[in-house]
Amino acid sequence: MENNLIYWYCLYTRSRHEDAVYQRLTDKKIHTFLPKLEVWSRRKDRRKKIQKALFSGYLFVYENLTHHIWLEILKTLLTKYKQHR
């Protein structure tokens, strides 16, 4: 893992928790990409445009995956998972 090459990595997280994980990773200065799609949401009395993750449960990281960065990603994913158990 200790190389100087930057790659794209796909991370799996719980469905509908992508935004929270994205925010935590970007707060840690980890280059993260979360593609979104604008869709119409139906409520009982109205319709509203909302942004949903294009790939539900997944987001992408573009980094040189050192042990330190990998550990930060794991801590972020596990912390988010433990909070909602």
N, C-alpha and C positions, 0 to 999 in steps of 0.2 A: 504494500500500500504506500510505501514511502518513495514515490517517484515524482518527477516534476511535470507530469502530463495532466492536463485538465480534461475530464470526461463528463458526460451527462450520466446521471444516475436516476433511476426511477424509484421513488419511495412509496411504500404502501402504508396507508393510515386508515383509520375507521372512516366509513362513509359519512359524509356531511361534517367531518371534522377537519377538512382540508384547509379551510381559512385560518383556523386557530394554529395549526401546525405551521402553515406558511408564515403567519405573523411572528411566531416564536423563532423560527429559523432566520428570517430576515432581521429580527432584532439582534441575533447573534452574528450578523454580518456574513451569513452563508448565502451564496447566490442561489436563489430559489425561483422556480417558474411554476405558476399555477394557471393553466389555460382555463378560461371561463367562457360560457355561452349564455347569451341573454335569451331568456324564455318568458313566456306569459304564464303567470301563476293564477289559478282560479281560486278565489275565495267564495264564501257564501254570497256576498253581496257585491263583489267587484272583481275586476281583473287587474293584475299588476305585473309590470316587467321586473324580473329578478335576474340576478347573475348566479348561475350554477356552475360547478366544476365540470369541465368537459369530460374528464375521466374520473368518475366518482371513486373516491378512495385513493387516488394517486396524485402525487406532485413530483416535480423534477428538480434535481440539484445539479449545478454545473460547478464543479470544484476539483481541486487537486486533493484527493481524499487521503489526507494524512491521518494518523491514529487519533490526533487531537480533534480534528473535524468530525471523524467518524463517531467518536465518543460523544461529542456534542449533539450530533444528529440522533444517536440512540437514546441519549438522555431526554431529548425533546419528545421523541416518539413514545417512549415508555412513560414519561411523566403525564402526557396527555391521555394515554391509555389507562393508567391507574386512577386518574381523576374521575373517569366515567364508568368504573366497574361497579 
